[in-house]
Structures are given as C-alpha cells and as structure tokens.
C-alpha cells in the first residue's frame, strides 16, 4: 500500500510543501502541510466534500489531525494548510516512517534548513 494523504475521505492529495520543526529536547514537533490546489476543492469535487481533518494513511494505519484551515481569496479556494503536532519520540518515529513512504510515493525529497 502506497502512503497517501486525504483531506476528504476517498480523495488522495499531494502536498505542495511540508515544513517540519522539532524542539531541541525532542519532546514536541510540528509538521505544517501546504496544499495549493487540493483535489477535494477543485473540478468536479469543488464544494461537495467535507473536510474534517487530514488523514495520513499507510500500511501501519492512519494518523489524523483536525487542525486544517482553508484559505480563500475573493471567494475562490487558495489552498489548505494542515498542522500536525507530535509529542514524544514514538510519535516522531511513526511520523518519519510515514513521511519516508509518502515522499517515495510522490517524488518528494528532504531539504534541510
């Protein structure tokens, strides 16, 4: 199973950008996902889907964040930002495994600051 992200159930998305920060002690981490033209808000899907969270799905299961914000300019969709907060080493390691699979599936690469 390829790793995938969905904002609306059943519609796969491709993140435009992902920014990850981690505290010095490693206790807390934040990942910010940017979707410039999400599939759930374009074409035949526009306006007909509920976005209740961001679902990160792979062979290990599913991670969910409900911190999802849509942006609009002049009444038109200008993208979505989703924020996923992680606590502790276990959540961090699980997230990294997902991101490696997702990056592999979508041709993404890591750029360190």
MOPAC internal coordinates of N, CA, C and O (Angstrom, degrees):
PM7 1SCF
backbone

  N    0.0000 0     0.00 0     0.00 0    0    0    0
  C    1.4559 1     0.00 0     0.00 0    1    0    0
  C    1.5238 1   109.73 1     0.00 0    2    1    0
  O    1.2310 1   120.82 1   -52.76 1    3    2    1
  N    1.3161 1   116.04 1   127.24 1    3    2    1
  C    1.4626 1   121.12 1   177.40 1    5    3    2
  C    1.5253 1   109.19 1   -76.77 1    6    5    3
  O    1.2310 1   120.48 1   -35.27 1    7    6    5
  N    1.3126 1   116.69 1   144.73 1    7    6    5
  C    1.4591 1   121.51 1   176.88 1    9    7    6
  C    1.5235 1   108.41 1   -69.88 1   10    9    7
  O    1.2310 1   120.90 1   -40.33 1   11   10    9
  N    1.3427 1   115.88 1   139.67 1   11   10    9
  C    1.4585 1   119.35 1  -179.78 1   13   11   10
  C    1.5181 1   110.15 1  -145.93 1   14   13   11
  O    1.2310 1   121.99 1   -21.37 1   15   14   13
  N    1.3293 1   113.79 1   158.63 1   15   14   13
  C    1.4579 1   121.54 1   176.25 1   17   15   14
  C    1.5217 1   107.05 1  -120.43 1   18   17   15
  O    1.2310 1   121.43 1   -43.32 1   19   18   17
  N    1.3313 1   114.87 1   136.68 1   19   18   17
  C    1.4550 1   120.54 1   175.98 1   21   19   18
  C    1.5192 1   108.85 1  -130.38 1   22   21   19
  O    1.2310 1   120.63 1   -42.75 1   23   22   21
  N    1.3187 1   116.39 1   137.25 1   23   22   21
  C    1.4626 1   122.29 1   173.66 1   25   23   22
  C    1.5190 1   109.90 1   -99.74 1   26   25   23
  O    1.2310 1   121.23 1   150.95 1   27   26   25
  N    1.3080 1   115.26 1   -29.05 1   27   26   25
  C    1.4519 1   123.50 1   174.23 1   29   27   26
  C    1.5284 1   105.08 1  -127.05 1   30   29   27
  O    1.2310 1   120.49 1   -49.17 1   31   30   29
  N    1.3137 1   116.66 1   130.83 1   31   30   29
  C    1.4679 1   120.49 1  -174.78 1   33   31   30
  C    1.5236 1   111.96 1   -51.68 1   34   33   31
  O    1.2310 1   121.24 1   -50.14 1   35   34   33
  N    1.3422 1   115.24 1   129.86 1   35   34   33
  C    1.4544 1   121.58 1   175.70 1   37   35   34
  C    1.5159 1   115.18 1    91.08 1   38   37   35
  O    1.2310 1   119.89 1   172.96 1   39   38   37
  N    1.3437 1   117.82 1    -7.04 1   39   38   37
  C    1.4599 1   120.77 1  -179.58 1   41   39   38
  C    1.5274 1   108.61 1  -116.82 1   42   41   39
  O    1.2310 1   120.53 1   -69.84 1   43   42   41
  N    1.3325 1   116.60 1   110.16 1   43   42   41
  C    1.4635 1   121.19 1  -179.15 1   45   43   42
  C    1.5187 1   110.79 1   -74.19 1   46   45   43
  O    1.2310 1   121.38 1   -35.97 1   47   46   45
  N    1.3323 1   114.97 1   144.03 1   47   46   45
  C    1.4588 1   122.02 1  -178.62 1   49   47   46
  C    1.5211 1   110.18 1  -122.85 1   50   49   47
  O    1.2310 1   121.32 1   -21.23 1   51   50   49
  N    1.3216 1   115.08 1   158.77 1   51   50   49
  C    1.4617 1   120.76 1   173.40 1   53   51   50
  C    1.5218 1   107.67 1  -122.97 1   54   53   51
  O    1.2310 1   120.77 1   -61.07 1   55   54   53
  N    1.3187 1   116.14 1   118.93 1   55   54   53
  C    1.4630 1   121.00 1   179.94 1   57   55   54
  C    1.5220 1   109.78 1   -66.88 1   58   57   55
  O    1.2310 1   120.90 1   -43.04 1   59   58   57
  N    1.3277 1   115.89 1   136.96 1   59   58   57
  C    1.4542 1   121.81 1   176.46 1   61   59   58
  C    1.5236 1   109.59 1   -77.07 1   62   61   59
  O    1.2310 1   121.11 1   142.74 1   63   62   61
  N    1.3404 1   115.47 1   -37.26 1   63   62   61
  C    1.4580 1   121.11 1  -178.49 1   65   63   62
  C    1.5175 1   108.92 1  -154.11 1   66   65   63
  O    1.2310 1   120.73 1   -30.49 1   67   66   65
  N    1.3343 1   116.22 1   149.51 1   67   66   65
  C    1.4579 1   122.45 1   174.80 1   69   67   66
  C    1.5174 1   107.12 1  -135.61 1   70   69   67
  O    1.2310 1   120.72 1   -54.17 1   71   70   69
  N    1.3400 1   116.22 1   125.83 1   71   70   69
  C    1.4621 1   121.28 1   178.03 1   73   71   70
  C    1.5242 1   108.01 1  -117.37 1   74   73   71
  O    1.2310 1   121.14 1   -51.75 1   75   74   73
  N    1.3269 1   115.43 1   128.25 1   75   74   73
  C    1.4606 1   120.56 1  -176.22 1   77   75   74
  C    1.5213 1   109.08 1  -121.09 1   78   77   75
  O    1.2310 1   120.77 1   -48.99 1   79   78   77
  N    1.3285 1   116.13 1   131.01 1   79   78   77
  C    1.4628 1   121.11 1   174.20 1   81   79   78
  C    1.5235 1   108.50 1  -125.63 1   82   81   79
  O    1.2310 1   121.30 1   -28.46 1   83   82   81
  N    1.3139 1   115.11 1   151.54 1   83   82   81
  C    1.4596 1   120.68 1  -178.83 1   85   83   82
  C    1.5151 1   109.13 1  -140.67 1   86   85   83
  O    1.2310 1   120.27 1   -42.06 1   87   86   85
  N    1.3316 1   117.10 1   137.94 1   87   86   85
  C    1.4591 1   120.36 1   178.83 1   89   87   86
  C    1.5263 1   110.12 1   -67.09 1   90   89   87
  O    1.2310 1   120.68 1   -22.24 1   91   90   89
  N    1.3207 1   116.31 1   157.76 1   91   90   89
  C    1.4677 1   120.60 1  -178.09 1   93   91   90
  C    1.5195 1   112.61 1   -60.27 1   94   93   91
  O    1.2310 1   120.33 1   144.70 1   95   94   93
  N    1.3331 1   116.97 1   -35.30 1   95   94   93
  C    1.4666 1   119.55 1   179.87 1   97   95   94
  C    1.5268 1   112.64 1   -83.48 1   98   97   95
  O    1.2310 1   120.02 1   175.17 1   99   98   97
  N    1.3318 1   117.57 1    -4.83 1   99   98   97
  C    1.4618 1   121.89 1   177.14 1  101   99   98
  C    1.5067 1   114.61 1    78.15 1  102  101   99
  O    1.2310 1   120.01 1  -175.59 1  103  102  101
  N    1.3422 1   117.58 1     4.41 1  103  102  101
  C    1.4569 1   121.35 1  -177.87 1  105  103  102
  C    1.5192 1   114.00 1   -72.86 1  106  105  103
  O    1.2310 1   120.60 1   142.45 1  107  106  105
  N    1.3234 1   116.46 1   -37.55 1  107  106  105
  C    1.4615 1   119.57 1  -178.39 1  109  107  106
  C    1.5206 1   110.97 1  -129.37 1  110  109  107
  O    1.2310 1   121.37 1   -35.00 1  111  110  109
  N    1.3140 1   114.98 1   145.00 1  111  110  109
  C    1.4591 1   121.71 1   178.95 1  113  111  110
  C    1.5254 1   107.92 1  -141.30 1  114  113  111
  O    1.2310 1   121.03 1   -26.25 1  115  114  113
  N    1.3248 1   115.64 1   153.75 1  115  114  113
  C    1.4547 1   121.08 1   178.43 1  117  115  114
  C    1.5239 1   108.55 1  -136.02 1  118  117  115
  O    1.2310 1   121.06 1   -47.08 1  119  118  117
  N    1.3228 1   115.58 1   132.92 1  119  118  117
  C    1.4669 1   121.48 1   174.70 1  121  119  118
  C    1.5202 1   107.68 1  -117.75 1  122  121  119
  O    1.2310 1   120.95 1   -52.85 1  123  122  121
  N    1.3316 1   115.79 1   127.15 1  123  122  121
  C    1.4596 1   121.61 1   178.83 1  125  123  122
  C    1.5300 1   107.68 1  -111.68 1  126  125  123
  O    1.2310 1   120.89 1   -60.70 1  127  126  125
  N    1.3214 1   115.90 1   119.30 1  127  126  125
  C    1.4664 1   122.77 1   179.92 1  129  127  126
  C    1.5247 1   108.65 1  -102.95 1  130  129  127
  O    1.2310 1   120.75 1   -46.83 1  131  130  129
  N    1.3304 1   116.17 1   133.17 1  131  130  129
  C    1.4566 1   122.01 1   177.01 1  133  131  130
  C    1.5313 1   108.31 1  -114.40 1  134  133  131
  O    1.2310 1   121.03 1   -48.83 1  135  134  133
  N    1.3223 1   115.63 1   131.17 1  135  134  133
  C    1.4621 1   122.74 1   175.77 1  137  135  134
  C    1.5268 1   106.22 1  -122.98 1  138  137  135
  O    1.2310 1   119.67 1   -74.40 1  139  138  137
  N    1.3277 1   118.23 1   105.60 1  139  138  137
  C    1.4645 1   121.15 1  -176.08 1  141  139  138
  C    1.5217 1   113.18 1   -73.13 1  142  141  139
  O    1.2310 1   119.93 1   140.53 1  143  142  141
  N    1.3088 1   117.74 1   -39.47 1  143  142  141
  C    1.4696 1   121.74 1   179.08 1  145  143  142
  C    1.5265 1   108.41 1  -137.74 1  146  145  143
  O    1.2310 1   120.37 1  -106.90 1  147  146  145
  N    1.3351 1   116.90 1    73.10 1  147  146  145
  C    1.4656 1   119.05 1  -176.42 1  149  147  146
  C    1.5234 1   112.74 1   -63.47 1  150  149  147
  O    1.2310 1   121.37 1   -38.98 1  151  150  149
  N    1.3151 1   114.99 1   141.02 1  151  150  149
  C    1.4641 1   121.30 1  -179.33 1  153  151  150
  C    1.5271 1   112.29 1   -59.13 1  154  153  151
  O    1.2310 1   120.22 1   148.12 1  155  154  153
  N    1.3218 1   117.19 1   -31.88 1  155  154  153
  C    1.4666 1   120.43 1  -177.66 1  157  155  154
  C    1.5206 1   112.78 1   -71.76 1  158  157  155
  O    1.2310 1   119.92 1   170.24 1  159  158  157
  N    1.3513 1   117.76 1    -9.76 1  159  158  157
  C    1.4701 1   120.92 1  -178.59 1  161  159  158
  C    1.5260 1   112.63 1  -119.50 1  162  161  159
  O    1.2310 1   120.40 1  -169.75 1  163  162  161
  N    1.3316 1   116.84 1    10.25 1  163  162  161
  C    1.4594 1   119.41 1  -177.78 1  165  163  162
  C    1.5191 1   111.38 1  -125.23 1  166  165  163
  O    1.2310 1   120.93 1   -16.84 1  167  166  165
  N    1.3014 1   115.82 1   163.16 1  167  166  165
  C    1.4695 1   121.87 1   175.70 1  169  167  166
  C    1.5066 1   113.38 1    56.24 1  170  169  167
  O    1.2310 1   120.75 1    43.81 1  171  170  169
  N    1.3166 1   116.18 1  -136.19 1  171  170  169
  C    1.4599 1   121.75 1  -176.95 1  173  171  170
  C    1.5249 1   112.39 1   -69.03 1  174  173  171
  O    1.2310 1   120.37 1   163.93 1  175  174  173
  N    1.3430 1   116.89 1   -16.07 1  175  174  173
  C    1.4584 1   120.61 1  -179.34 1  177  175  174
  C    1.5258 1   113.16 1   -86.58 1  178  177  175
  O    1.2310 1   119.68 1   166.24 1  179  178  177
  N    1.3205 1   118.21 1   -13.76 1  179  178  177
  C    1.4633 1   122.36 1  -174.35 1  181  179  178
  C    1.5250 1   111.66 1   -56.87 1  182  181  179
  O    1.2310 1   121.33 1   -55.00 1  183  182  181
  N    1.3151 1   115.07 1   125.00 1  183  182  181
  C    1.4562 1   121.07 1   174.24 1  185  183  182
  C    1.5088 1   116.78 1    77.28 1  186  185  183
  O    1.2310 1   119.34 1   175.55 1  187  186  185
  N    1.3157 1   118.86 1    -4.45 1  187  186  185
  C    1.4614 1   119.69 1  -175.38 1  189  187  186
  C    1.5230 1   113.57 1  -109.01 1  190  189  187
  O    1.2310 1   120.03 1  -176.20 1  191  190  189
  N    1.3317 1   117.54 1     3.80 1  191  190  189
  C    1.4661 1   120.08 1  -176.14 1  193  191  190
  C    1.5151 1   111.76 1  -119.70 1  194  193  191
  O    1.2310 1   121.43 1   -37.86 1  195  194  193
  N    1.3196 1   114.87 1   142.14 1  195  194  193
  C    1.4567 1   120.56 1   173.59 1  197  195  194
  C    1.5151 1   108.85 1   -87.56 1  198  197  195
  O    1.2310 1   121.01 1   -47.70 1  199  198  197
  N    1.3109 1   115.66 1   132.30 1  199  198  197
  C    1.4605 1   120.97 1   174.44 1  201  199  198
  C    1.5181 1   106.04 1  -109.33 1  202  201  199
  O    1.2310 1   120.85 1   -75.65 1  203  202  201
  N    1.3226 1   115.97 1   104.35 1  203  202  201
  C    1.4566 1   121.66 1  -176.71 1  205  203  202
  C    1.5214 1   112.39 1  -106.47 1  206  205  203
  O    1.2310 1   120.35 1   177.92 1  207  206  205
  N    1.3282 1   116.93 1    -2.08 1  207  206  205
  C    1.4525 1   121.16 1  -179.75 1  209  207  206
  C    1.5103 1   109.96 1   167.41 1  210  209  207
  O    1.2310 1   121.40 1     4.03 1  211  210  209
  N    1.3179 1   114.92 1  -175.97 1  211  210  209
  C    1.4607 1   120.95 1   173.75 1  213  211  210
  C    1.5238 1   106.40 1  -115.24 1  214  213  211
  O    1.2310 1   121.07 1   -53.54 1  215  214  213
  N    1.3285 1   115.56 1   126.46 1  215  214  213
  C    1.4538 1   122.65 1  -175.92 1  217  215  214
  C    1.5225 1   108.74 1  -110.97 1  218  217  215
  O    1.2310 1   120.38 1   -61.62 1  219  218  217
  N    1.3195 1   116.88 1   118.38 1  219  218  217
  C    1.4639 1   122.99 1   177.87 1  221  219  218
  C    1.5238 1   106.56 1  -103.59 1  222  221  219
  O    1.2310 1   120.71 1   -66.59 1  223  222  221
  N    1.3273 1   116.25 1   113.41 1  223  222  221
  C    1.4629 1   121.65 1  -169.22 1  225  223  222
  C    1.5253 1   110.04 1  -120.96 1  226  225  223
  O    1.2310 1   120.86 1   -49.77 1  227  226  225
  N    1.3385 1   115.97 1   130.23 1  227  226  225
  C    1.4612 1   121.35 1   173.45 1  229  227  226
  C    1.5226 1   108.82 1  -149.88 1  230  229  227
  O    1.2310 1   120.51 1    10.10 1  231  230  229
  N    1.3392 1   116.63 1  -169.90 1  231  230  229
  C    1.4670 1   118.93 1  -175.15 1  233  231  230
  C    1.5220 1   113.82 1   -67.11 1  234  233  231
  O    1.2310 1   119.83 1   164.13 1  235  234  233
  N    1.3325 1   117.93 1   -15.87 1  235  234  233
  C    1.4688 1   120.48 1   177.35 1  237  235  234
  C    1.5223 1   112.64 1   -85.30 1  238  237  235
  O    1.2310 1   120.53 1   167.34 1  239  238  237
  N    1.3233 1   116.59 1   -12.66 1  239  238  237
  C    1.4633 1   119.48 1  -178.51 1  241  239  238
  C    1.5103 1   111.95 1   133.53 1  242  241  239
  O    1.2310 1   121.48 1    38.71 1  243  242  241
  N    1.3288 1   114.77 1  -141.29 1  243  242  241
  C    1.4593 1   120.15 1  -173.71 1  245  243  242
  C    1.5273 1   110.66 1  -138.52 1  246  245  243
  O    1.2310 1   121.06 1   -41.89 1  247  246  245
  N    1.3316 1   115.58 1   138.11 1  247  246  245
  C    1.4607 1   122.61 1   170.71 1  249  247  246
  C    1.5224 1   105.98 1  -114.84 1  250  249  247
  O    1.2310 1   120.55 1   -37.40 1  251  250  249
  N    1.3300 1   116.55 1   142.60 1  251  250  249
  C    1.4585 1   120.76 1  -175.92 1  253  251  250
  C    1.5174 1   110.42 1  -131.79 1  254  253  251
  O    1.2310 1   120.87 1   -39.96 1  255  254  253
  N    1.3287 1   115.95 1   140.04 1  255  254  253
  C    1.4568 1   121.47 1   167.87 1  257  255  254
  C    1.5187 1   107.50 1  -126.99 1  258  257  255
  O    1.2310 1   120.66 1   -37.89 1  259  258  257
  N    1.3019 1   116.34 1   142.11 1  259  258  257
  C    1.4688 1   121.60 1   178.69 1  261  259  258
  C    1.5305 1   111.25 1  -100.99 1  262  261  259
  O    1.2310 1   120.37 1   178.26 1  263  262  261
  N    1.3310 1   116.91 1    -1.74 1  263  262  261
  C    1.4557 1   122.30 1  -178.17 1  265  263  262
  C    1.5333 1   109.11 1   -85.52 1  266  265  263
  O    1.2310 1   120.70 1   -99.61 1  267  266  265
  N    1.3222 1   116.27 1    80.39 1  267  266  265
  C    1.4629 1   123.05 1  -176.06 1  269  267  266
  C    1.5291 1   108.59 1  -127.04 1  270  269  267
  O    1.2310 1   120.73 1   -51.23 1  271  270  269
  N    1.3385 1   116.22 1   128.77 1  271  270  269
  C    1.4580 1   121.47 1  -177.76 1  273  271  270
  C    1.5225 1   110.58 1  -126.65 1  274  273  271
  O    1.2310 1   120.79 1   -54.14 1  275  274  273
  N    1.3348 1   116.10 1   125.86 1  275  274  273
  C    1.4636 1   121.10 1   176.20 1  277  275  274
  C    1.5176 1   108.55 1   -90.48 1  278  277  275
  O    1.2310 1   120.83 1   -34.31 1  279  278  277
  N    1.3246 1   116.02 1   145.69 1  279  278  277
  C    1.4561 1   121.58 1   177.16 1  281  279  278
  C    1.5186 1   108.44 1  -115.81 1  282  281  279
  O    1.2310 1   121.07 1   -41.44 1  283  282  281
  N    1.3377 1   115.56 1   138.56 1  283  282  281
  C    1.4600 1   121.57 1   179.54 1  285  283  282
  C    1.5181 1   109.39 1  -131.07 1  286  285  283
  O    1.2310 1   120.73 1   -38.45 1  287  286  285
  N    1.3214 1   116.21 1   141.55 1  287  286  285
  C    1.4551 1   122.45 1   174.53 1  289  287  286
  C    1.5260 1   106.47 1  -127.18 1  290  289  287
  O    1.2310 1   120.91 1   -58.70 1  291  290  289
  N    1.3313 1   115.86 1   121.30 1  291  290  289
  C    1.4756 1   122.01 1  -177.50 1  293  291  290
  C    1.5256 1   111.83 1    52.77 1  294  293  291
  O    1.2310 1   120.60 1  -139.77 1  295  294  293
  N    1.3232 1   116.46 1    40.23 1  295  294  293
  C    1.4538 1   121.35 1   176.95 1  297  295  294
  C    1.5149 1   116.08 1    78.80 1  298  297  295
  O    1.2310 1   120.26 1  -179.14 1  299  298  297
  N    1.3210 1   117.11 1     0.86 1  299  298  297
  C    1.4686 1   121.10 1  -179.81 1  301  299  298
  C    1.5245 1   109.38 1  -109.98 1  302  301  299
  O    1.2310 1   121.01 1   -34.62 1  303  302  301
  N    1.3182 1   115.67 1   145.38 1  303  302  301
  C    1.4523 1   121.72 1   179.91 1  305  303  302
  C    1.5309 1   111.19 1   -58.94 1  306  305  303
  O    1.2310 1   121.16 1   -49.02 1  307  306  305
  N    1.3278 1   115.38 1   130.98 1  307  306  305
  C    1.4671 1   120.74 1   177.51 1  309  307  306
  C    1.5219 1   110.37 1  -120.72 1  310  309  307
  O    1.2310 1   120.40 1  -163.33 1  311  310  309
  N    1.3252 1   116.84 1    16.67 1  311  310  309
  C    1.4512 1   120.41 1   175.63 1  313  311  310
  C    1.5144 1   113.97 1   116.90 1  314  313  311
  O    1.2310 1   122.25 1    -1.82 1  315  314  313
  N    1.3236 1   113.29 1   178.18 1  315  314  313
  C    1.4595 1   121.49 1  -179.19 1  317  315  314
  C    1.5254 1   108.75 1  -135.15 1  318  317  315
  O    1.2310 1   121.54 1   -37.96 1  319  318  317
  N    1.3262 1   114.66 1   142.04 1  319  318  317
  C    1.4558 1   121.84 1   174.43 1  321  319  318
  C    1.5277 1   107.28 1  -120.28 1  322  321  319
  O    1.2310 1   120.35 1   -50.54 1  323  322  321
  N    1.3255 1   116.93 1   129.46 1  323  322  321
  C    1.4595 1   121.81 1   178.33 1  325  323  322
  C    1.5233 1   108.36 1  -123.35 1  326  325  323
  O    1.2310 1   120.78 1   -45.60 1  327  326  325
  N    1.3269 1   116.12 1   134.40 1  327  326  325
  C    1.4632 1   121.38 1  -177.89 1  329  327  326
  C    1.5218 1   108.78 1  -116.10 1  330  329  327
  O    1.2310 1   121.06 1   -56.25 1  331  330  329
  N    1.3257 1   115.58 1   123.75 1  331  330  329
  C    1.4666 1   121.90 1  -179.78 1  333  331  330
  C    1.5213 1   108.26 1  -115.38 1  334  333  331
  O    1.2310 1   120.42 1   -63.26 1  335  334  333
  N    1.3476 1   116.80 1   116.74 1  335  334  333
  C    1.4599 1   121.86 1  -179.83 1  337  335  334
  C    1.5242 1   109.50 1   -97.92 1  338  337  335
  O    1.2310 1   121.33 1   -41.89 1  339  338  337
  N    1.3306 1   115.06 1   138.11 1  339  338  337
  C    1.4601 1   121.52 1  -177.68 1  341  339  338
  C    1.5288 1   109.42 1  -123.06 1  342  341  339
  O    1.2310 1   121.08 1   -39.48 1  343  342  341
  N    1.3166 1   115.54 1   140.52 1  343  342  341
  C    1.4644 1   121.03 1   177.96 1  345  343  342
  C    1.5187 1   109.99 1  -122.66 1  346  345  343
  O    1.2310 1   120.79 1   -55.26 1  347  346  345
  N    1.3056 1   116.10 1   124.74 1  347  346  345
  C    1.4520 1   120.59 1   174.28 1  349  347  346
  C    1.5118 1   115.43 1    83.44 1  350  349  347
  O    1.2310 1   121.82 1   -11.47 1  351  350  349
  N    1.2969 1   114.13 1   168.53 1  351  350  349
  C    1.4633 1   122.65 1  -175.77 1  353  351  350
  C    1.5287 1   112.88 1   -67.57 1  354  353  351
  O    1.2310 1   120.44 1   141.53 1  355  354  353
  N    1.3176 1   116.76 1   -38.47 1  355  354  353
  C    1.4665 1   120.52 1  -177.47 1  357  355  354
  C    1.5348 1   111.31 1   -62.87 1  358  357  355
  O    1.2310 1   119.98 1   133.14 1  359  358  357
  N    1.3415 1   117.64 1   -46.86 1  359  358  357
  C    1.4648 1   120.98 1   178.17 1  361  359  358
  C    1.5268 1   110.73 1   -65.60 1  362  361  359
  O    1.2310 1   120.47 1   142.55 1  363  362  361
  N    1.3383 1   116.71 1   -37.45 1  363  362  361
  C    1.4672 1   121.43 1   179.38 1  365  363  362
  C    1.5262 1   110.63 1   -62.59 1  366  365  363
  O    1.2310 1   120.19 1   132.21 1  367  366  365
  N    1.3234 1   117.25 1   -47.79 1  367  366  365
  C    1.4634 1   121.89 1  -179.54 1  369  367  366
  C    1.5302 1   111.06 1   -63.08 1  370  369  367
  O    1.2310 1   120.24 1   138.30 1  371  370  369
  N    1.3212 1   117.15 1   -41.70 1  371  370  369
  C    1.4769 1   121.29 1   177.93 1  373  371  370
  C    1.5290 1   110.39 1   -62.68 1  374  373  371
  O    1.2310 1   120.73 1   136.01 1  375  374  373
  N    1.3353 1   116.20 1   -43.99 1  375  374  373
  C    1.4593 1   120.84 1   179.23 1  377  375  374
  C    1.5270 1   110.91 1   -62.28 1  378  377  375
  O    1.2310 1   119.99 1   137.23 1  379  378  377
  N    1.3192 1   117.63 1   -42.77 1  379  378  377
  C    1.4703 1   120.83 1   179.48 1  381  379  378
  C    1.5261 1   111.64 1   -62.98 1  382  381  379
  O    1.2310 1   120.18 1   140.28 1  383  382  381
  N    1.3253 1   117.27 1   -39.72 1  383  382  381
  C    1.4657 1   119.92 1   176.80 1  385  383  382
  C    1.5239 1   110.17 1   -61.41 1  386  385  383
  O    1.2310 1   120.53 1   135.52 1  387  386  385
  N    1.3406 1   116.59 1   -44.48 1  387  386  385
  C    1.4598 1   119.95 1   177.64 1  389  387  386
  C    1.5244 1   110.53 1   -61.04 1  390  389  387
  O    1.2310 1   120.13 1   131.54 1  391  390  389
  N    1.3242 1   117.35 1   -48.46 1  391  390  389
  C    1.4647 1   120.87 1  -176.08 1  393  391  390
  C    1.5321 1   111.57 1   -62.88 1  394  393  391
  O    1.2310 1   119.76 1   142.67 1  395  394  393
  N    1.3239 1   118.06 1   -37.33 1  395  394  393
  C    1.4659 1   120.49 1   176.24 1  397  395  394
  C    1.5214 1   110.31 1   -61.79 1  398  397  395
  O    1.2310 1   120.31 1   135.66 1  399  398  397
  N    1.3214 1   117.02 1   -44.34 1  399  398  397
  C    1.4700 1   120.72 1   178.17 1  401  399  398
  C    1.5256 1   111.02 1   -65.91 1  402  401  399
  O    1.2310 1   120.54 1   137.31 1  403  402  401
  N    1.3254 1   116.57 1   -42.69 1  403  402  401
  C    1.4626 1   120.83 1  -179.54 1  405  403  402
  C    1.5274 1   110.98 1   -64.68 1  406  405  403
  O    1.2310 1   120.42 1   135.98 1  407  406  405
  N    1.3288 1   116.79 1   -44.02 1  407  406  405
  C    1.4643 1   121.16 1   179.09 1  409  407  406
  C    1.5257 1   110.68 1   -61.18 1  410  409  407
  O    1.2310 1   120.79 1   137.29 1  411  410  409
  N    1.3267 1   116.09 1   -42.71 1  411  410  409
  C    1.4670 1   121.20 1   178.68 1  413  411  410
  C    1.5286 1   111.05 1   -62.30 1  414  413  411
  O    1.2310 1   120.42 1   138.88 1  415  414  413
  N    1.3206 1   116.80 1   -41.12 1  415  414  413
  C    1.4705 1   122.14 1  -178.42 1  417  415  414
  C    1.5248 1   112.46 1   -70.71 1  418  417  415
  O    1.2310 1   120.23 1   153.82 1  419  418  417
  N    1.3500 1   117.17 1   -26.18 1  419  418  417
  C    1.4676 1   120.60 1  -172.23 1  421  419  418
  C    1.5201 1   114.08 1  -118.95 1  422  421  419
  O    1.2310 1   119.86 1  -167.35 1  423  422  421
  N    1.3288 1   117.88 1    12.65 1  423  422  421
  C    1.4527 1   120.89 1   176.71 1  425  423  422
  C    1.5085 1   114.42 1    65.07 1  426  425  423
  O    1.2310 1   120.23 1  -147.98 1  427  426  425
  N    1.3278 1   117.16 1    32.02 1  427  426  425
  C    1.4572 1   120.92 1   178.77 1  429  427  426
  C    1.5216 1   109.66 1   -93.55 1  430  429  427
  O    1.2310 1   120.82 1   -19.27 1  431  430  429
  N    1.3446 1   116.03 1   160.73 1  431  430  429
  C    1.4601 1   119.89 1   176.84 1  433  431  430
  C    1.5126 1   109.13 1  -137.56 1  434  433  431
  O    1.2310 1   120.60 1   -15.97 1  435  434  433
  N    1.3279 1   116.47 1   164.03 1  435  434  433
  C    1.4558 1   123.19 1  -178.59 1  437  435  434
  C    1.5225 1   109.98 1   -94.81 1  438  437  435
  O    1.2310 1   120.89 1   -50.07 1  439  438  437
  N    1.3218 1   115.91 1   129.93 1  439  438  437
  C    1.4602 1   122.56 1   173.04 1  441  439  438
  C    1.5226 1   107.72 1  -118.48 1  442  441  439
  O    1.2310 1   120.26 1   -70.14 1  443  442  441
  N    1.3296 1   117.10 1   109.86 1  443  442  441
  C    1.4552 1   120.29 1   179.59 1  445  443  442
  C    1.5162 1   110.30 1   -78.22 1  446  445  443
  O    1.2310 1   121.57 1   -36.37 1  447  446  445
  N    1.3400 1   114.61 1   143.63 1  447  446  445
  C    1.4807 1   119.78 1  -179.78 1  449  447  446
  C    1.5163 1   110.92 1   -69.35 1  450  449  447
  O    1.2310 1   120.10 1   180.00 1  451  450  449

